[in-house]
């Protein structure tokens, strides 16, 4: 079940992913220009690419060298197919080198490798070219990242920009409509990169922009109505987060009372989460919700488990068994089986569940085994509806506003599917780790809200560490727990920077935690960005 690009009134820009850490970012940047963009594996078949009917194909960067025998590449016949179908191709970094090498040019190991901010200058600026809006000699700062360099261009190509060191920075063959950039235009470190992308898409490619959430809403409702039969019933698992709330509201708008919502208390929720969430569902959203208390079921299965991947698998499996049981109860009540399960899977989850070629992982790899995408048993009796699976988080919030979902819901920070299980490092059932974490997290989040900072932060939470430290409390030496505070800013959750709190704020929060949460004598702050870290600790 997926949207048709034509139905959302936009040409499709398709990204072939060869493993660049920025691939998701270019997808997002293109969508910000109101152009529909999708990302698929760089080694996809030609038929899989052609089936999507893209107007433009972008070959991403990646950590590989075209010299190695197992370096990933676009499928045989791709250049010919692109020409025959008037598809424009842009190679970025590794993508540029692929174009050069596969079309008869030569790439060699660079004598001077270029990484980070570099100045380039325009060598040639023909009309309808990459730098058609520039003049020869114009300079700009870009983000380079390459060890190999172009030694000889394929026939029909010309250099249109060079680095200060004289290395090839941009190439094009306007007759064949193949273009290449040896830098990343999508990152903020390339200040004029978005202007280059915009000019390329609209002036060079003539792409139609029409990607907006109103069209997406209409198309999703149509897709859901076409998928779900008139007599079919649907279960939706509500978590109280933005994703499941918007997904439920969307499906409810499409099929009405044939949607049956269930909220599962898995014993891994935040402070008073169950009471707060259920009240809001019933009062604001008018969604009929059945609340299932499965605390004992989850915690008994998690006892003694310390491996985060195993935790996610167990939690995913228990959730599905609960949905199955809920479905059976519903069947007795309705006299027929529910056919579908709604999940709030987002596009970053889909991208992260499909590793790029050359990563050594298969398409069932382990970035996230739970969080809607992986970890579902093969014998699951319910078919999935994932109405948000092509959207980024900020797009989901836009969709929610159109659907009149309360702003307080839309502004909630993301909360992981496995809940506090991935925020207690180690065995979640050991001692009173969950209670300690709930109290610490509540103090931290409430302090952020009181300081008027909540909406400036993408995600904030506390983490319970599996270590004890020595402290002095009430004139006595203590041997108590350590907790970490994490707060990040982000556009879509795919990259993130840690949030800079004022020292006084951190001082106040640390004092509150140590004075009011029994068993904690040390508070630390996580000051790592993503990458190299993930946002969550596990």
Wavefront OBJ file of the C-alpha trace (Angstrom):
o trace
v 0.000 0.000 0.000
v 1.832 3.134 -1.183
v 1.114 6.509 -2.662
v 1.361 7.000 -6.389
v 3.683 9.966 -7.123
v 1.293 11.118 -9.852
v -1.526 11.329 -7.315
v 0.414 13.816 -5.188
v 0.931 16.082 -8.221
v 4.711 15.901 -8.197
v 7.423 14.381 -10.318
v 9.483 11.802 -8.455
v 13.172 12.322 -7.682
v 14.567 8.891 -6.876
v 17.730 8.484 -4.780
v 19.819 5.352 -5.366
v 21.551 4.830 -2.012
v 25.172 3.660 -2.084
v 25.746 4.122 1.644
v 26.259 7.835 2.231
v 25.365 9.018 5.728
v 23.681 11.987 4.002
v 21.308 10.041 1.707
v 18.274 10.579 3.950
v 19.176 14.251 4.139
v 19.064 14.838 0.387
v 15.685 13.057 0.268
v 14.417 15.450 2.932
v 15.969 18.524 1.288
v 14.262 17.740 -2.021
v 10.895 17.325 -0.288
v 11.395 20.736 1.338
v 11.253 22.111 -2.235
v 7.753 20.535 -2.587
v 9.109 17.744 -4.779
v 8.367 14.089 -3.980
v 11.533 12.089 -3.290
v 12.156 8.455 -2.366
v 15.285 6.494 -1.522
v 15.949 2.872 -2.563
v 19.021 0.612 -2.549
v 21.673 1.523 -5.121
v 21.768 -2.081 -6.316
v 18.035 -2.242 -7.062
v 17.107 -3.874 -10.363
v 16.427 -1.787 -13.435
v 12.810 -2.945 -13.426
v 12.399 -1.779 -9.781
v 13.755 1.656 -10.743
v 11.679 1.896 -13.932
v 8.502 0.836 -12.110
v 8.700 3.960 -9.928
v 8.786 6.131 -13.068
v 11.199 8.786 -11.754
v 11.821 12.077 -13.546
v 15.279 12.399 -11.960
v 17.624 9.786 -10.470
v 20.315 10.840 -8.007
v 23.224 8.464 -7.378
v 24.265 9.003 -3.759
v 27.687 9.190 -2.210
v 29.115 6.260 -0.295
v 32.203 4.952 1.488
v 33.292 2.713 -1.413
v 35.934 3.046 -4.117
v 35.012 2.279 -7.715
v 38.352 0.421 -7.937
v 37.331 -2.477 -5.705
v 35.834 -5.503 -7.428
v 32.793 -5.612 -5.128
v 31.982 -1.889 -5.277
v 28.213 -1.428 -5.707
v 26.842 0.060 -8.916
v 23.627 0.911 -10.713
v 22.198 -2.024 -12.726
v 23.335 -2.939 -16.256
v 21.442 -0.949 -18.876
v 20.689 1.935 -16.512
v 22.419 4.702 -18.567
v 20.642 3.563 -21.747
v 17.285 3.351 -19.971
v 17.742 6.871 -18.553
v 18.481 8.313 -22.000
v 15.635 6.500 -23.717
v 13.147 7.678 -21.078
v 14.436 11.261 -20.783
v 15.420 10.705 -17.134
v 18.003 13.154 -15.777
v 20.836 11.617 -13.701
v 22.898 13.398 -11.026
v 25.839 11.673 -9.335
v 27.047 12.973 -5.953
v 30.613 12.111 -4.824
v 30.787 8.307 -5.261
v 27.838 8.676 -7.653
v 29.886 11.024 -9.863
v 32.783 8.552 -9.906
v 30.403 5.735 -10.869
v 29.167 7.770 -13.836
v 32.727 8.521 -14.969
v 33.999 4.970 -14.621
v 30.941 3.149 -16.010
v 30.610 5.474 -19.022
v 34.217 5.028 -20.170
v 36.200 7.585 -18.188
v 38.903 6.984 -15.590
v 38.970 7.430 -11.809
v 42.244 7.162 -9.888
v 43.298 7.261 -6.251
v 43.727 10.961 -5.489
v 47.182 12.317 -4.734
v 45.550 14.918 -2.500
v 42.473 13.662 -0.709
v 39.870 16.326 0.050
v 37.687 16.191 3.146
v 35.630 18.940 4.795
v 35.023 22.532 3.730
v 36.662 23.451 0.432
v 36.366 26.367 -1.951
v 35.455 25.614 -5.561
v 35.168 27.898 -8.564
v 32.972 27.694 -11.649
v 34.981 26.696 -14.739
v 32.105 26.758 -17.201
v 28.534 28.024 -16.866
v 26.539 27.129 -19.983
v 22.796 27.807 -19.999
v 20.747 24.838 -18.734
v 23.851 23.478 -16.968
v 24.515 22.936 -13.266
v 25.850 26.467 -12.846
v 23.674 28.219 -15.417
v 22.820 30.873 -12.841
v 26.519 31.558 -12.112
v 29.413 33.179 -13.942
v 32.797 31.667 -14.729
v 35.118 32.330 -11.796
v 32.332 32.482 -9.197
v 33.457 30.840 -5.963
v 31.571 28.983 -3.249
v 32.399 26.896 -0.191
v 31.291 23.245 -0.332
v 31.610 20.068 1.739
v 34.032 17.678 0.038
v 34.552 14.055 1.034
v 36.575 11.928 -1.341
v 39.852 10.042 -1.729
v 39.529 9.091 -5.419
v 39.456 11.687 -8.182
v 38.520 11.919 -11.851
v 41.540 11.487 -14.158
v 39.767 11.342 -17.537
v 36.176 12.186 -18.443
v 33.961 9.989 -20.631
v 33.257 11.289 -24.156
v 30.835 14.205 -24.227
v 31.463 15.326 -20.630
v 33.046 18.588 -19.531
v 34.354 19.962 -16.237
v 32.184 22.837 -15.003
v 33.793 23.422 -11.577
v 37.122 22.720 -9.887
v 38.493 22.832 -6.357
v 41.280 25.212 -5.300
v 43.706 22.324 -5.788
v 42.471 21.861 -9.342
v 40.535 18.636 -8.738
v 37.271 18.067 -10.630
v 34.341 19.377 -8.534
v 31.474 19.167 -11.061
v 30.913 17.629 -14.496
v 28.087 17.439 -17.011
v 27.008 16.016 -20.339
v 23.972 18.098 -21.264
v 23.208 16.074 -24.403
v 22.882 12.830 -22.403
v 21.519 14.713 -19.356
v 24.118 13.237 -16.981
v 25.534 15.513 -14.267
v 27.918 15.061 -11.349
v 29.000 16.886 -8.181
v 32.113 15.865 -6.249
v 30.677 17.467 -3.107
v 27.533 17.218 -0.976
v 25.080 20.019 -1.882
v 22.541 18.782 0.667
v 24.539 19.517 3.855
v 24.481 22.884 5.590
v 28.276 23.014 5.264
v 27.665 23.725 1.547
v 25.888 27.109 2.005
v 24.914 27.467 -1.668
v 24.100 23.782 -2.052
v 20.330 24.183 -1.778
v 20.409 26.907 -4.415
v 22.328 24.526 -6.712
v 19.797 21.737 -6.039
v 16.852 24.069 -6.626
v 18.307 25.354 -9.905
v 19.141 21.819 -11.034
v 15.663 20.414 -10.316
v 13.545 23.277 -11.654
v 15.685 24.886 -14.383
v 17.802 21.989 -15.645
v 15.339 19.115 -15.115
v 12.033 21.006 -15.333
v 10.603 19.103 -12.367
v 6.995 19.793 -11.313
v 6.628 20.725 -7.625
v 3.362 19.698 -6.013
v 4.272 17.672 -2.938
v 2.161 18.963 -0.032
v 0.359 17.443 2.912
v -3.164 18.310 1.686
v -2.605 16.122 -1.386
v -0.955 13.441 0.724
v -3.970 13.369 3.062
v -6.430 12.982 0.180
v -4.315 10.278 -1.439
v -3.790 8.331 1.816
v -7.523 8.315 2.584
v -8.178 7.042 -0.945
v -5.510 4.327 -0.580
v -6.915 3.202 2.790
v -10.482 3.079 1.446
v -9.324 1.118 -1.605
v -7.319 -1.309 0.559
v -9.757 -1.929 3.394
v -12.932 -3.678 2.266
v -16.335 -2.242 3.220
v -16.892 -5.010 5.771
v -13.292 -5.118 7.080
v -12.306 -4.014 10.581
v -8.959 -2.522 11.622
v -7.000 -2.499 14.884
v -4.771 0.443 15.737
v -2.175 0.330 18.488
v -2.008 3.735 20.163
v 1.106 4.743 22.082
v 0.267 8.363 22.825
v 2.987 9.584 20.502
v 2.639 11.728 17.400
v 2.990 8.902 14.872
v 0.331 6.490 16.121
v -2.025 9.356 16.974
v -1.891 10.850 13.472
v -2.076 7.384 11.890
v -5.186 6.536 13.965
v -6.885 9.850 13.170
v -6.156 9.388 9.466
v -7.539 5.842 9.374
v -10.553 6.882 11.479
v -11.307 9.618 8.948
v -11.168 7.015 6.170
v -13.199 4.155 7.686
v -14.927 5.541 10.805
v -16.051 3.145 13.517
v -14.558 0.090 11.840
v -11.310 1.252 13.500
v -10.740 -0.249 16.966
v -7.940 1.298 19.043
v -5.944 -0.445 21.740
v -3.500 1.097 24.189
v -1.019 -1.320 25.751
v 0.565 -0.570 29.115
v 3.723 -2.650 28.826
v 5.142 -1.579 32.188
v 7.762 0.473 30.320
v 5.889 3.769 30.107
v 6.878 7.148 31.512
v 5.527 8.684 34.734
v 1.665 8.590 34.763
v 1.732 8.038 31.005
v -1.195 5.627 30.940
v -3.603 7.939 32.774
v -2.569 11.013 30.793
v -2.726 9.327 27.408
v -6.064 7.539 27.808
v -7.720 10.715 29.115
v -6.478 12.692 26.098
v -7.608 10.057 23.596
v -11.112 10.016 24.995
v -11.494 13.745 25.720
v -9.766 15.335 22.705
v -9.694 12.726 19.964
v -12.977 10.946 20.734
v -11.368 7.632 19.835
v -12.779 4.518 21.513
v -9.771 2.992 23.252
v -9.418 -0.330 25.028
v -6.600 -0.219 27.584
v -4.712 -3.490 28.118
v -2.494 -3.770 31.215
v 0.247 -6.170 30.149
v 2.904 -5.067 32.638
v 3.498 -8.533 34.117
v 3.527 -10.191 30.693
v 6.284 -7.886 29.397
v 8.446 -7.614 32.493
v 8.463 -11.363 33.152
v 9.753 -11.962 29.610
v 12.402 -9.224 30.006
v 13.747 -10.479 33.346
v 17.485 -11.073 33.096
v 17.751 -9.740 29.522
v 20.522 -7.169 29.020
v 21.139 -7.278 25.262
v 19.267 -4.303 23.698
v 18.579 -6.148 20.456
v 17.023 -9.036 22.386
v 14.905 -6.581 24.397
v 13.509 -5.058 21.210
v 12.740 -8.489 19.744
v 10.949 -9.647 22.898
v 8.917 -6.448 23.149
v 7.974 -6.555 19.458
v 6.866 -10.166 19.782
v 4.794 -9.504 22.930
v 3.076 -6.530 21.299
v 2.047 -8.654 18.327
v 0.721 -11.440 20.562
v -1.382 -8.861 22.441
v -2.736 -7.471 19.168
v -3.596 -11.013 18.104
v -5.383 -11.662 21.417
v -7.221 -8.334 21.168
v -8.200 -9.282 17.634
v -9.650 -12.585 18.843
v -11.723 -10.820 21.511
v -12.902 -8.368 18.881
v -13.837 -11.284 16.613
v -16.101 -12.734 19.304
v -17.710 -9.332 19.749
v -18.129 -8.550 16.020
v -18.708 -12.056 14.763
v -15.823 -11.649 12.291
v -12.054 -11.178 12.315
v -10.274 -7.841 12.132
v -8.141 -7.849 8.997
v -5.597 -5.082 9.488
v -3.219 -3.557 12.030
v -2.301 0.144 11.760
v 1.279 1.136 12.572
v 2.873 4.570 12.674
v 6.007 3.585 10.757
v 7.836 6.633 9.377
v 10.166 6.940 6.396
v 13.391 7.090 8.475
v 12.409 3.680 9.945
v 11.992 2.313 6.426
v 15.342 3.731 5.288
v 17.126 2.419 8.393
v 15.600 -1.022 7.867
v 16.995 -1.229 4.306
v 20.778 -1.034 4.600
v 22.782 0.281 1.652
v 24.871 -2.041 -0.504
v 28.368 -2.784 0.680
v 27.385 -2.418 4.342
v 27.729 -6.148 4.938
v 24.128 -6.276 6.215
v 21.129 -7.773 4.526
v 17.704 -6.192 4.321
v 16.848 -7.734 7.699
v 19.774 -6.040 9.450
v 19.708 -4.667 12.938
v 19.557 -0.873 13.181
v 16.059 -1.178 14.663
v 14.527 -4.619 15.093
v 11.562 -3.104 16.788
v 9.979 0.309 16.112
v 7.343 -0.829 13.758
v 9.454 -2.263 10.958
v 11.398 -5.324 12.083
v 10.718 -7.898 14.756
v 7.294 -8.911 13.440
v 6.695 -12.684 13.521
v 6.222 -14.391 10.167
v 2.922 -15.910 11.308
v 1.323 -12.580 12.266
v -2.347 -12.917 11.418
v -3.000 -9.216 10.747
v -2.050 -7.387 7.564
v -0.286 -4.051 8.035
v -1.528 -0.576 7.163
v 1.286 1.996 7.424
v -0.173 5.306 6.207
v 2.846 7.377 7.283
v 5.633 5.160 5.970
v 6.703 7.600 3.255
v 6.740 10.637 5.561
v 9.328 12.307 7.773
v 8.423 13.439 11.300
v 7.886 17.108 10.467
v 5.597 16.075 7.588
v 3.564 13.908 9.986
v 3.100 16.929 12.252
v 1.903 18.990 9.257
v -0.559 16.218 8.418
v -1.766 16.142 12.030
v -2.525 19.875 11.979
v -4.686 19.431 8.883
v -6.489 16.613 10.727
v -7.026 18.871 13.797
v -4.975 16.681 16.121
v -4.346 18.705 19.328
v -1.164 20.739 19.178
v -0.046 19.295 22.526
v 0.026 15.876 20.901
v 1.825 17.060 17.792
v 4.542 18.749 19.829
v 5.257 15.698 21.976
v 8.819 14.518 21.764
v 9.305 11.130 20.064
v 9.141 8.134 22.388
v 10.617 4.768 21.331
v 8.328 1.788 20.772
v 10.198 -0.333 23.361
v 9.717 2.485 25.877
v 11.983 2.693 28.908
v 13.491 -0.705 28.078
v 15.986 1.077 25.827
v 16.627 3.767 28.437
v 17.503 1.367 31.249
v 20.877 -0.023 30.250
v 20.876 -3.618 31.428
v 18.088 -5.658 33.033
v 14.972 -3.436 33.282
v 13.537 -5.565 36.100
v 16.557 -5.269 38.385
v 15.923 -3.346 41.601
v 13.795 -0.251 41.145
v 15.493 1.002 37.969
v 12.212 1.766 36.182
v 10.779 3.777 39.092
v 13.998 5.760 39.480
v 14.088 6.497 35.758
v 10.433 7.607 35.695
v 11.021 10.086 38.509
v 14.239 11.467 36.989
v 12.657 11.764 33.541
v 9.605 13.590 34.924
v 11.784 16.136 36.763
v 13.919 16.701 33.644
v 10.981 17.102 31.232
v 8.955 19.272 33.597
v 11.994 21.518 34.157
v 12.397 21.876 30.388
v 8.719 22.842 30.065
v 8.917 25.294 32.977
v 11.930 26.950 31.316
v 9.981 27.317 28.042
v 12.466 25.107 26.173
v 10.313 22.075 25.308
v 9.381 23.145 21.767
v 13.002 24.055 20.938
v 14.146 20.485 21.612
v 13.514 17.505 19.325
v 13.788 14.920 22.083
v 14.752 14.933 25.744
v 14.899 12.059 28.209
v 16.824 10.439 31.042
v 18.835 7.202 30.931
v 19.471 4.798 33.809
v 23.094 3.625 33.768
v 24.139 0.171 35.038
v 26.815 1.623 37.330
v 26.979 2.912 40.854
v 29.125 5.767 42.094
v 30.320 6.969 45.452
v 28.700 10.128 46.825
v 28.142 12.098 49.999
v 24.524 12.722 50.989
v 23.409 13.840 54.436
v 26.975 13.581 55.831
v 27.121 9.921 54.795
v 28.952 8.192 52.011
v 26.545 6.641 49.523
v 26.971 4.065 46.798
v 24.100 4.942 44.472
v 22.964 5.057 40.871
v 24.081 7.298 38.005
v 21.593 8.794 35.548
v 22.290 10.562 32.259
v 20.314 13.390 30.683
v 19.986 13.550 26.888
v 18.470 16.400 24.842
v 18.927 16.899 21.110
v 17.842 19.186 18.292
v 16.993 17.708 14.889
v 14.892 18.203 11.758
v 13.893 14.594 11.131
v 15.619 12.378 13.687
v 18.159 11.138 11.147
v 20.899 13.522 12.287
v 20.947 15.381 15.602
v 22.991 17.813 17.696
v 23.010 17.855 21.485
v 21.162 20.777 23.065
v 23.155 23.502 24.826
v 21.523 24.122 28.209
v 22.609 27.047 30.360
v 24.736 25.937 33.296
v 22.229 27.228 35.847
v 19.463 25.103 34.311
v 21.618 21.958 34.501
v 22.676 22.809 38.035
v 19.049 23.215 39.165
v 17.926 19.985 37.487
v 20.810 17.963 38.936
v 20.071 19.275 42.443
v 16.355 18.498 42.106
v 17.097 14.953 40.956
v 19.644 14.158 43.653
v 17.515 15.745 46.410
v 14.196 14.130 45.484
v 14.958 10.795 43.805
v 16.112 8.230 46.311
v 18.954 6.052 45.008
v 20.581 8.621 42.691
v 23.750 10.499 43.651
v 25.210 11.474 40.283
v 23.807 13.150 37.149
v 25.705 13.362 33.854
v 24.817 14.896 30.478
v 25.233 13.197 27.099
v 26.975 15.650 24.743
v 27.284 13.479 21.626
v 25.735 14.217 18.232
v 24.188 11.749 15.765
v 26.326 10.560 14.048
v 28.469 9.113 15.597
v 25.953 8.224 18.335
v 22.313 7.322 17.931
v 19.765 9.498 19.756
v 18.717 6.667 22.075
v 21.416 4.849 24.015
v 20.307 1.353 22.997
l 1 2 3 4 5 6 7 8 9 10 11 12 13 14 15 16 17 18 19 20 21 22 23 24 25 26 27 28 29 30 31 32 33 34 35 36 37 38 39 40 41 42 43 44 45 46 47 48 49 50 51 52 53 54 55 56 57 58 59 60 61 62 63 64 65 66 67 68 69 70 71 72 73 74 75 76 77 78 79 80 81 82 83 84 85 86 87 88 89 90 91 92 93 94 95 96 97 98 99 100 101 102 103 104 105 106 107 108 109 110 111 112 113 114 115 116 117 118 119 120 121 122 123 124 125 126 127 128 129 130 131 132 133 134 135 136 137 138 139 140 141 142 143 144 145 146 147 148 149 150 151 152 153 154 155 156 157 158 159 160 161 162 163 164 165 166 167 168 169 170 171 172 173 174 175 176 177 178 179 180 181 182 183 184 185 186 187 188 189 190 191 192 193 194 195 196 197 198 199 200 201 202 203 204 205 206 207 208 209 210 211 212 213 214 215 216 217 218 219 220 221 222 223 224 225 226 227 228 229 230 231 232 233 234 235 236 237 238 239 240 241 242 243 244 245 246 247 248 249 250 251 252 253 254 255 256 257 258 259 260 261 262 263 264 265 266 267 268 269 270 271 272 273 274 275 276 277 278 279 280 281 282 283 284 285 286 287 288 289 290 291 292 293 294 295 296 297 298 299 300 301 302 303 304 305 306 307 308 309 310 311 312 313 314 315 316 317 318 319 320 321 322 323 324 325 326 327 328 329 330 331 332 333 334 335 336 337 338 339 340 341 342 343 344 345 346 347 348 349 350 351 352 353 354 355 356 357 358 359 360 361 362 363 364 365 366 367 368 369 370 371 372 373 374 375 376 377 378 379 380 381 382 383 384 385 386 387 388 389 390 391 392 393 394 395 396 397 398 399 400 401 402 403 404 405 406 407 408 409 410 411 412 413 414 415 416 417 418 419 420 421 422 423 424 425 426 427 428 429 430 431 432 433 434 435 436 437 438 439 440 441 442 443 444 445 446 447 448 449 450 451 452 453 454 455 456 457 458 459 460 461 462 463 464 465 466 467 468 469 470 471 472 473 474 475 476 477 478 479 480 481 482 483 484 485 486 487 488 489 490 491 492 493 494 495 496 497 498 499 500 501 502 503 504 505 506 507 508 509 510 511 512 513 514 515 516 517 518 519 520 521 522 523 524 525 526 527 528 529 530 531 532 533 534 535 536 537 538
